[in-house]
Amino acid sequence: MKINDRIISPDHPPLVIAEIGINHGGSLEVAKEMARLAAAAGCEMVKHQTHILEDAMTDEAKSIFRPTPMCQSGTSWPAVRCHKKKKSP
């Protein structure tokens, strides 16, 4: 297998991929810095995720959860955990 000029096979050194996931908190600048640091540490590639909360939730879930200012990171599950609506008495 080949990605650009990088051959990936048992006969070549392992491909090191940094897992950034959603740790960038929705910030492009943080994601860029994490990628720069990963490259400096010897990683050849990075994998990251971005979730748009509005697109990641069903209408039913949106009726249960609400956005709050402290949870506007753009990521789904960490944000969901901190803005669950309180049940009405």
N, C-alpha and C positions, 0 to 999 in steps of 0.2 A: 504494500500500500504506500501511497505517496501523497503528502500534503505539500503543495508547492514543490520545493526541491528537497524536502525532508523525507527520506525513506524510513518507513516504519515496518520493521520485521524482526524476527528473532536473531538475525545476523547483524543488527545495528544496535547502538546504544538505546536505552529506553527513552521514550518521549515523556518529558516531565510537564504535567499540566497542573497549574495552580487552580484550586477551586475557590473562587471568590463568592459564588452563590449570590445571596441578597445582602451580603455584609456591607455593600456600598451604600445602603440606606436610600437608594434612589438618586444619589449624587454622582453626576458624571465626573466631577473633579476627584472625588474619593475613589471611584472606580479606576480612573487613569493612574492615580498614585499607587493603588494596590497593584495594578498591572506593572507599573514601573518597578516597584519593589520586588515583585515576583520574578521579573526578568533579571534584576540585579542578583537575586538569590539562585539563578540558574534555571528557572522555569522557561520553557520555550513557548508555551501557550497558556492562556487563561480561559476559564469557563465562568460565566456569570449569568445571573438571572435578573429579569426585571418583570414585575407584575403590575399591571394597572388594576387597582382594587375594583374599580367600577366594572371592568371586563371580567374579573375573576369570580364575581359573586352572582348568584341567581337573585331574582327579585325577592324571593322568600328570605334569603340570607340578608339582603339589604334591609328588609323590614325588621330583622332581629338586631343587626349591627348598625351603628351610626358613626360617621367620622368625628374625630375630636382633634383640636389643634395639635396636641402632643403626638399624634399618630399619623401624621401626613407624610410618612416616609415613602409611600408608593409601593410598599411591599405588602403582601397579603396576610399571612398568618400572624406575624408579630403585631401588625396593626389591628387585626381582628380581635386578638386577645385583649387589647387595651381599649377597645371602644364597643364592648358589648352593651346593649341597651339594658337598663334595669327594668325588671318587671313592674308593671303598675300594681299598686296595692288593691 
